Amino acid sequence: MSFPQSNSDETLSIEKIGIFGAGLRAAHYSFWHEIKELPTLEIMADNYMYLKGGPGLYHMRRITERTSTVVHGVGLNLASAFGLNKEYCYLLKNLCDSIQPKVVSDHLCFSANPTHNSFDLLPIPFTSVSLNLLCENVNIIQDILKRQFSIENISSYISYNESTYSEIEFINEICKRTGCGVLLDVNNIYVSAFNHGYDHKKEIEKINPDYVNQYHIAGHSKMDDYLFDTHDSLVCDPVWDLMKWALKNIGSRPVIIERDDDIAPFHEIIYEINYGNRIS
């Protein structure tokens, strides 16, 4: 796939508003202000929920009041066996109450214990014990938010011998028990399937479509003999193909294109949004 290299008006225009959008990043505030009709934008909760004022909060509010939003977090530590951080939960509620997102989500993982933070998204064993813990924590966060919460599948590089569910079976069961939704990360499905040797299309076929209310899609990197979820490159053709497969088998939902580690030139963000809307 080839992309334009100039920042002309043509490369910075959205052809039509569809289901594809992007994450709101500070480096791109000025561009979003200039675009007349905005796509769905994803707000990274941890970047804004602690702010009492300042330019970041100002720009986020001015931009998002012009379009629909989804809120996504990285710090909830949803699979914690030590209880959820209630202060974090209520700060997240305040942010959601202020911008009224269509979806609010975080990852199906753990990331910290009371004394250490991994600063990473760590996989969990898919067992009945983990299932009961996740359902309890999902119910807590939904009770605090007073709205549906959605869980996202992560990219994984190890698995547990103790697991008695597949990842998607586990997610389906959490949704069935709690009424939560799913943020289905198509790139993470592709990466995990490659790393663990299963069929990515068959994995997507396992998800109950009724639970899915948003997608993620992103670029990844090859590291020796495994794939690594980096969000620092363009989406590759096999992941676009899997995105088409998900849309066909699950249906149309908001799709956020993620670029994080290496903030992309803005024309690449717009080009991928336009490409996604053309294939959807």
C-alpha positions in Angstrom: 0.0 0.0 0.0 1.4 3.4 -1.0 0.8 6.7 0.8 1.1 10.3 -0.3 4.2 12.1 1.0 3.0 15.7 0.9 0.8 17.6 3.3 -1.5 19.1 0.5 -5.1 20.0 1.1 -6.1 16.9 -0.8 -4.2 14.5 1.5 -5.6 16.2 4.6 -9.2 15.9 3.6 -11.6 13.2 4.7 -13.5 11.9 1.7 -16.6 11.0 3.7 -17.5 10.3 7.3 -17.8 6.6 7.9 -17.0 4.1 10.6 -13.2 4.7 10.7 -11.6 7.2 13.1 -8.4 7.9 15.0 -7.0 8.5 18.4 -6.8 12.1 19.5 -3.1 13.0 20.0 -1.7 16.3 21.1 0.6 16.5 18.1 -2.5 16.7 15.9 -4.7 19.2 17.7 -4.2 21.9 15.1 -5.1 19.6 12.2 -8.3 18.4 13.9 -9.3 22.0 14.6 -9.0 22.8 10.9 -11.0 19.9 9.5 -14.7 20.8 9.1 -16.3 17.4 9.5 -14.6 15.1 12.0 -14.6 11.3 12.2 -15.1 9.5 15.5 -12.2 10.2 17.8 -10.8 8.1 20.6 -9.9 9.9 23.8 -7.1 8.2 25.8 -8.5 8.5 29.3 -5.2 8.6 31.2 -4.1 11.7 29.2 -7.0 13.8 30.4 -8.8 12.4 33.5 -6.2 13.9 35.9 -6.3 17.4 34.4 -8.0 20.3 36.1 -7.4 22.7 33.2 -4.7 23.7 30.8 -4.3 23.5 27.0 -4.7 19.8 26.7 -8.1 19.7 28.3 -9.1 22.8 26.4 -8.2 21.4 23.0 -9.8 18.0 23.7 -13.1 19.6 24.7 -13.2 22.0 21.8 -12.4 19.2 19.3 -14.7 16.5 20.8 -17.7 18.7 21.1 -17.8 18.6 17.3 -17.9 14.9 16.9 -18.7 11.5 18.5 -16.2 10.0 20.8 -15.1 6.8 22.5 -12.9 6.7 25.6 -10.1 4.2 26.1 -7.9 3.6 29.1 -4.7 1.8 29.9 -4.5 2.1 33.7 -7.6 0.4 35.1 -5.7 -2.9 35.8 -9.0 -4.7 35.3 -7.7 -8.2 36.3 -6.1 -7.1 39.6 -6.7 -9.5 42.4 -6.1 -6.7 44.9 -9.2 -4.7 44.0 -9.7 -1.8 41.5 -8.3 1.6 42.2 -11.5 3.4 43.2 -9.9 6.9 42.7 -9.0 5.9 39.1 -12.6 4.6 38.6 -14.2 7.8 39.7 -11.8 10.0 37.7 -12.8 7.9 34.7 -16.5 8.4 35.5 -16.0 12.2 35.7 -14.3 12.2 32.2 -17.1 10.1 30.7 -19.8 12.2 32.2 -18.2 15.3 30.7 -17.9 14.1 27.1 -20.5 11.3 26.9 -18.6 8.8 24.8 -20.4 6.1 22.8 -18.0 3.4 24.2 -15.6 3.3 27.3 -13.1 0.6 27.5 -9.8 -0.8 28.8 -7.8 -4.0 28.4 -8.4 -7.6 29.6 -5.2 -7.8 31.5 -3.4 -6.9 34.7 -0.6 -4.4 34.9 0.3 -3.8 38.5 0.2 -5.0 42.1 0.2 -2.9 45.3 3.9 -2.3 45.1 4.9 -2.5 41.5 3.7 -1.3 38.1 4.7 -3.3 35.1 4.0 -0.4 32.6 2.8 -3.1 30.3 -0.4 -5.1 29.6 0.1 -8.6 31.0 -1.9 -11.6 29.9 -4.0 -13.6 32.3 -4.8 -17.4 32.6 -8.2 -18.1 31.2 -9.6 -20.1 34.1 -12.8 -20.2 36.2 -10.9 -18.4 39.0 -9.9 -15.6 36.7 -13.3 -15.5 35.2 -15.0 -14.9 38.6 -12.5 -12.2 39.4 -12.9 -10.4 36.1 -16.7 -10.5 36.3 -16.6 -9.0 39.8 -14.3 -6.2 38.7 -16.3 -5.5 35.5 -19.5 -5.2 37.6 -17.7 -2.8 40.0 -16.6 -0.5 37.2 -20.0 -0.6 35.5 -21.7 0.3 38.8 -19.4 3.2 39.3 -19.6 4.5 35.7 -23.4 3.9 35.5 -22.8 2.8 31.9 -21.7 -0.2 30.0 -18.0 -0.9 30.0 -16.1 -2.8 27.2 -13.1 -5.1 27.4 -10.3 -5.3 24.8 -8.3 -8.3 23.9 -4.6 -7.8 24.1 -1.7 -9.0 22.1 0.0 -11.9 23.9 3.4 -13.5 23.7 3.0 -16.2 26.3 0.1 -18.5 27.3 -0.7 -20.4 30.5 -1.0 -24.2 30.8 -3.7 -23.7 33.3 -6.1 -22.0 30.8 -9.3 -23.9 30.2 -10.9 -21.4 27.9 -9.7 -19.8 24.7 -9.4 -16.0 24.8 -12.6 -15.4 22.9 -14.6 -18.0 24.8 -13.4 -16.3 28.0 -14.5 -12.9 26.7 -17.9 -14.2 25.6 -18.5 -15.6 29.1 -17.6 -12.3 30.8 -20.0 -10.5 28.5 -22.8 -13.0 29.1 -22.4 -12.7 32.9 -21.9 -9.0 33.2 -23.6 -7.3 30.2 -20.3 -5.7 29.3 -19.2 -5.1 25.7 -16.2 -5.9 23.6 -13.6 -3.6 21.9 -12.3 -6.1 19.4 -8.7 -5.3 18.5 -8.2 -6.9 15.1 -4.5 -6.4 15.0 -4.2 -8.0 18.4 -6.1 -11.0 17.1 -3.7 -11.3 14.2 -0.6 -10.8 16.4 -1.7 -13.3 19.0 -2.8 -15.9 16.4 0.6 -15.7 14.7 2.5 -16.0 18.0 0.5 -18.9 19.3 -0.2 -20.7 16.1 -3.9 -20.6 15.7 -6.2 -19.3 12.9 -7.0 -15.6 13.2 -10.2 -15.8 11.1 -11.6 -18.8 13.1 -10.8 -16.9 16.3 -12.9 -13.9 15.1 -15.7 -16.3 14.1 -16.0 -17.4 17.8 -17.0 -13.9 19.1 -20.6 -13.3 19.7 -21.3 -10.3 17.4 -23.9 -8.9 19.8 -21.1 -8.1 22.3 -18.9 -6.2 19.9 -19.4 -2.4 19.9 -16.0 -1.1 18.7 -12.9 -2.2 16.8 -9.2 -1.3 16.9 -6.7 -1.7 14.1 -3.0 -0.9 14.1 0.4 -1.7 12.8 2.8 -4.2 14.3 6.5 -5.2 14.1 8.3 -8.5 13.4 10.7 -9.4 16.2 12.8 -12.5 15.4 10.2 -15.3 15.2 7.2 -13.5 16.7 5.0 -10.4 16.1 5.0 -7.4 18.5 2.1 -5.0 18.9 3.9 -1.6 18.5 1.3 0.9 17.0 4.3 2.6 15.3 3.6 1.8 11.7 1.0 1.7 9.0 -1.5 -1.1 9.0 -0.3 -4.0 6.9 -2.3 -5.7 4.1 -3.0 -9.0 6.1 -4.5 -7.0 9.0 -6.6 -4.9 6.6 -7.8 -8.2 5.1 -8.7 -9.5 8.6 -10.5 -6.2 9.3 -12.6 -6.8 6.2 -13.3 -10.3 7.5 -14.4 -8.9 10.9 -16.7 -6.4 9.3 -18.3 -9.2 7.2 -18.7 -11.6 10.1 -19.5 -9.3 12.9 -20.8 -6.1 11.3 -20.2 -2.4 11.1 -18.9 -0.7 14.3 -16.7 2.3 15.0 -13.1 1.5 14.1 -10.2 3.4 15.6 -6.8 3.4 13.8 -4.1 3.4 16.5 -0.7 5.2 16.2 1.1 5.7 19.4 4.8 4.9 19.7 5.7 6.9 16.6 3.3 9.8 16.1 2.4 9.5 12.4 2.4 12.3 9.9 -1.1 13.5 9.9 -1.6 12.8 6.2 -1.0 9.1 6.9 -3.8 9.1 9.6 -6.2 10.7 7.1 -5.2 8.4 4.3 -5.8 5.3 6.4 -9.2 6.6 7.6 -10.2 7.2 3.9 -8.9 3.8 2.9 -10.8 2.1 5.8 -14.1 3.9 4.9 -13.7 2.8 1.2 -13.4 -0.9 2.1 -16.1 -0.9 4.8 
